[in-house]
């Protein structure tokens, strides 16, 4: 098959969740002998320069990028309060990007056009005009749900009102858009069911995140014992919210009980309040050169997400590396886990403190959780298996 993968950000370099998820699909399809052509946005938040990409990657994917400044503008954001239009979607509408799509479709033919996230959906009509290919949404999240949950957990009245508005307009757009595709590859079965509840009548298949197990063989790094860590892009609002909650609600109690225990916070775009913060034994690492090496060097991963949707790539990576992971139920959504066997769940400050104590008091027993987590990834999330499932779904759509 010839597949045109249109992305809201570049799959390369695969350094954060969304890019990793997209790149794993790209690599899986290429490994199976299919042709993949990539077009992606480059934005201030996720800027890339094609000239820095390896020649092999450029040759195999024919990747092209279009820069747009889709950063949040205060005036536009305020005026959007009086509009029924989704501000999230509006920021991805670009005539230059549309023209690039047209140019590619006039030169090449495809069997499947894979739109990565709902934010690419404004270009469906253009694609239909210039191509007979089947259009599939790769749904990474139920997009409106992220903002609905952020609004629910916010204590600031004005912020809550605005987030509710963003969630409402995005939900209205999502409901209208989902039946414009020829099929939807949802990242979890729960997301697939939610799309059906929203009224989707098109073929839907749950295609979870796949992990290339070759990248997760034992990394020769000395692990700091004991240690806690969190890793995630801090320009994603749910991650910032999660870290703030953990520091204010959990850390003091744990630090008082275990004064030598360190907490490491890693990820790109650390906000000023974190960089300027002075908390005992909390180290702000920032962006790391090699996420897998960093994860391997620490002992217990904490994922205190209070909002979000889809699957958390860093949890999957931590599991693949055999890490002990303590997560909220929301953070672990979409993963076929067993609480207490391959992950530890905690949804309140008291539960987080309890699970951390459990790990520190009986580390040998806790390490069995990490061992079972690794087995789960090997058995159910091998990228080769996931890619085959996606290919089967594409053949079904093409034969309809």
Secondary structure, DSSP 8 states (H G I E B T S, - for coil): -EEEEEESS-S-S--SHHHHHHHHHHHHHHHTT-EEEEEEEE-STT---GGGS-HHHHHHH--EEEE------HHHHHHGGG-SS-HHHHTT--HHHHHHHHHHHHH---SEEEEESGGGGGGHHHHHHH--SEEEEEESS-HHHHHHHHHHH---HHHHHHHHHHHHHHHHHHHHHGGGSSEEEESSHHHHHHHHHTT--SEEEE----B-GGGGS-------SS-EEEE--TTSHHHHHHHHHHIIIIIHHHHHH-TT--EEEE-SS--HHHHT---TTEEEEES-S-HHHHHHH-SEEEE--SS--S--HHHHHHHHTT-EEEE-TTTTTTS---BTTTBEE--SHHHHHHHHHHHHH-HHHHHHHHHHHHHHHHHH-BHHHHHHHHHHHHHHHHH-
